[in-house]
Amino acid sequence: MTSTPEKTKQLHINIWPGERCLLPVGEAPNLYKVECVAGEGYLRIMSDTHREPLRSGDHLIIDGGEIATVTGRRTMTIEIKEITEEEYL
């Protein structure tokens, strides 16, 4: 896993096939957006029994109190970005 922090409170993470990444990385904001920039895999929120497929262009909004994992099916890059309630609405 490699990551690149940026000033806008977003993070890019590369996930290799079969690798699992625990989210959130660092402090959890109120809400954060997980977007698949490239590749594909699965996202599972621990409070839910279902895993969501993630493909390039897909995104999910997750509450900051939730813990999730992303598992790569193919090499993927995800972007994690803190968002406000206003951005969500």
Secondary structure, 3 states (H helix, E strand, C coil): CEEEECCCCEEEEEECECCEEEECCCCCCCEEEEEEEEEEEEEEECCCCCEEEEECCCEEEEECCCCEEEEEEEEEEEEEEEECHHHHC
